[in-house]
Amino acid sequence: MKEHLEILNRLHACDESKDWAVGFPNAEQCWNNCKRSDWMIWMIRKLNNIDINFYKKYACFCARQNWHLLTDQRSKDGIIAVEQYIAGKISIDEMKVARKNAADAADAADAAAAAAAAYAAANAAYAAYAAYADAAAAYANAATNAADAAAYAAAYAAYAAYADAAAAKKQIKIDQCNWIRSQFSFAKVMERLK
């Protein structure tokens, strides 16, 4: 059996991803040609010692893909605050305010008039939640919370793109995959899988 298929079996990957991987000669080709950001995030979650900031940055990247859909400035401010928090430019208390404001913006989005804007606003709230999760003592496993928030952000980024043409939706996922690869080269993934 090919090495990459053995890895996917060992990690209990879904059948769909294993069926897709059969078409490639090795793991590196799979990683470099993957167009499913959800699969790539799943793989990253299997790696050891991932800096929680990766998930926060990914959530922000996904939210920024739909920047034009954020009709409430509080949503945009929430994403900016997350990025500033990651960079150490604002405090956790300032992050709490931004998180609440982004969540309020998501609640206030008029689903009947702008479903895509509601998804994008929720995406911004999840990005803020991802940044807040690691510092909140109330959460027993902040890394998992941040990873889950990043996954939700990615899902909302895809949902927000639903109104766009099929090509635009595909491009969003490809851009997410390329961003992930910019953070985790194949060599880095393999090093951490061992």
C-alpha positions as CSV (number, residue, x, y, z in Angstrom):
1,M,0.0,0.0,0.0
2,K,1.2,3.5,-0.8
3,E,2.6,5.5,2.2
4,H,0.0,8.3,1.9
5,L,-2.9,5.8,2.0
6,E,-1.3,4.1,5.0
7,I,-1.2,7.5,6.8
8,L,-4.8,8.2,6.0
9,N,-5.8,4.8,7.2
10,R,-3.8,5.2,10.4
11,L,-5.4,8.6,11.1
12,H,-8.9,7.2,10.3
13,A,-9.6,9.6,7.4
14,C,-12.9,9.6,5.7
15,D,-13.5,7.2,2.8
16,E,-14.0,10.1,0.4
17,S,-10.5,11.5,1.1
18,K,-8.9,8.1,0.8
19,D,-10.7,7.5,-2.6
20,W,-9.4,10.8,-3.8
21,A,-5.8,10.1,-2.6
22,V,-5.7,6.9,-4.6
23,G,-5.2,9.0,-7.7
24,F,-1.9,10.4,-6.5
25,P,1.5,8.6,-6.3
26,N,2.5,10.0,-2.9
27,A,1.6,12.1,0.1
28,E,3.4,15.2,-1.1
29,Q,1.4,15.2,-4.3
30,C,-1.8,14.9,-2.3
31,W,-0.9,17.7,0.1
32,N,0.2,20.0,-2.8
33,N,-2.9,19.3,-4.9
34,C,-5.6,19.2,-2.3
35,K,-8.5,21.6,-2.9
36,R,-10.5,20.8,0.2
37,S,-9.6,23.2,3.0
38,D,-11.7,21.1,5.4
39,W,-9.6,18.1,4.8
40,M,-6.4,20.1,5.3
41,I,-7.6,21.5,8.6
42,W,-8.5,18.0,9.7
43,M,-5.0,16.9,8.9
44,I,-3.5,19.9,10.8
45,R,-5.5,19.0,13.8
46,K,-3.9,15.5,13.8
47,L,-0.4,17.1,14.1
48,N,1.4,17.6,17.3
49,N,2.0,20.9,19.1
50,I,0.2,23.3,16.7
51,D,0.4,26.8,17.9
52,I,-3.1,28.0,18.6
53,N,-2.4,31.2,16.7
54,F,-2.5,29.2,13.5
55,Y,-6.2,28.5,14.0
56,K,-6.9,32.2,14.9
57,K,-5.1,33.4,11.8
58,Y,-6.9,30.9,9.6
59,A,-10.2,32.1,11.0
60,C,-9.3,35.7,10.2
61,F,-8.1,34.7,6.7
62,C,-11.5,33.0,6.1
63,A,-13.4,35.9,7.4
64,R,-11.4,38.3,5.2
65,Q,-12.3,36.3,2.1
66,N,-15.8,37.6,2.6
67,W,-14.9,41.1,3.7
68,H,-17.3,42.6,1.1
69,L,-20.2,40.8,2.7
70,L,-19.6,42.2,6.2
71,T,-22.2,45.0,6.3
72,D,-21.8,45.8,9.9
73,Q,-18.5,47.6,10.9
74,R,-18.5,45.7,14.2
75,S,-17.9,42.5,12.3
76,K,-14.9,44.0,10.5
77,D,-13.6,45.5,13.7
78,G,-13.9,42.1,15.4
79,I,-11.6,40.6,12.8
80,I,-9.1,43.4,13.0
81,A,-9.2,43.1,16.8
82,V,-8.4,39.4,16.5
83,E,-5.4,40.1,14.3
84,Q,-4.2,42.8,16.7
85,Y,-4.6,40.4,19.7
86,I,-2.6,37.8,17.9
87,A,0.1,40.4,17.3
88,G,0.1,41.4,20.9
89,K,-1.2,44.9,20.2
90,I,-4.4,44.7,22.3
91,S,-5.3,43.1,25.6
92,I,-7.6,40.3,26.4
93,D,-10.1,42.8,27.8
94,E,-10.1,44.7,24.5
95,M,-10.6,41.3,22.8
96,K,-13.6,40.6,25.0
97,V,-15.2,43.8,23.8
98,A,-14.5,43.1,20.2
99,R,-15.8,39.5,20.6
100,K,-19.1,40.7,22.1
101,N,-19.5,43.4,19.5
102,A,-18.9,40.9,16.6
103,A,-21.4,38.5,18.2
104,D,-23.9,41.4,18.5
105,A,-23.4,42.1,14.8
106,A,-24.1,38.5,14.0
107,D,-27.3,38.6,16.0
108,A,-28.4,41.8,14.4
109,A,-27.8,40.7,10.8
110,D,-31.2,40.5,9.1
111,A,-31.3,36.9,7.8
112,A,-34.4,37.6,5.6
113,A,-32.7,40.5,3.8
114,A,-29.1,39.3,3.7
115,A,-28.4,35.7,4.5
116,A,-24.9,35.9,3.2
117,A,-24.2,38.9,5.4
118,A,-25.5,37.0,8.4
119,Y,-23.1,34.1,7.6
120,A,-20.2,36.5,7.2
121,A,-21.0,38.3,10.4
122,A,-21.2,34.9,12.3
123,N,-17.8,34.1,10.6
124,A,-16.3,37.2,12.2
125,A,-17.8,36.3,15.6
126,Y,-16.2,32.8,15.3
127,A,-12.9,34.4,14.5
128,A,-13.1,36.6,17.6
129,Y,-14.1,33.5,19.6
130,A,-11.1,31.6,18.3
131,A,-8.8,34.4,19.6
132,Y,-10.6,34.7,22.9
133,A,-10.7,30.9,23.6
134,D,-7.1,30.4,24.4
135,A,-7.0,33.1,27.1
136,A,-10.4,32.3,28.8
137,A,-9.7,30.3,31.9
138,A,-13.3,29.0,31.8
139,Y,-12.5,26.8,28.8
140,A,-10.8,23.5,29.7
141,N,-9.4,22.9,26.3
142,A,-8.8,26.2,24.6
143,A,-6.9,24.7,21.7
144,T,-9.8,22.5,20.7
145,N,-12.2,25.5,21.1
146,A,-10.0,27.6,18.8
147,A,-9.6,24.8,16.3
148,D,-13.4,24.3,16.3
149,A,-13.9,28.0,15.9
150,A,-11.5,28.0,13.0
151,A,-13.4,25.1,11.4
152,Y,-16.7,27.0,11.9
153,A,-15.1,30.1,10.3
154,A,-14.1,28.1,7.3
155,A,-17.5,26.6,7.0
156,Y,-19.1,30.0,7.2
157,A,-16.7,31.4,4.7
158,A,-17.9,28.7,2.3
159,Y,-21.6,29.3,3.2
160,A,-21.2,33.0,2.6
161,A,-19.9,32.3,-0.8
162,Y,-23.0,30.2,-1.6
163,A,-24.6,33.2,-3.4
164,D,-21.6,33.6,-5.7
165,A,-21.0,31.6,-8.8
166,A,-19.6,28.1,-8.5
167,A,-16.2,29.2,-9.8
168,A,-16.0,31.8,-7.0
169,K,-16.8,29.2,-4.4
170,K,-14.2,26.9,-5.7
171,Q,-11.6,29.7,-5.7
172,I,-12.4,30.5,-2.0
173,K,-11.6,26.9,-1.1
174,I,-8.4,26.9,-3.2
175,D,-7.3,30.1,-1.6
176,Q,-7.9,28.6,1.8
177,C,-5.8,25.5,0.8
178,N,-3.0,27.7,-0.5
179,W,-3.0,29.8,2.7
180,I,-2.8,26.6,4.8
181,R,0.1,25.3,2.6
182,S,1.9,28.7,3.1
183,Q,1.8,27.9,6.9
184,F,2.5,24.2,6.7
185,S,4.7,22.9,3.9
186,F,4.5,19.2,3.1
187,A,7.8,18.6,4.9
188,K,6.5,20.3,8.1
189,V,3.4,18.2,8.0
190,M,5.3,14.9,7.6
191,E,7.8,15.9,10.3
192,R,5.0,16.4,12.8
193,L,3.1,13.3,11.8
194,K,6.1,11.1,12.8
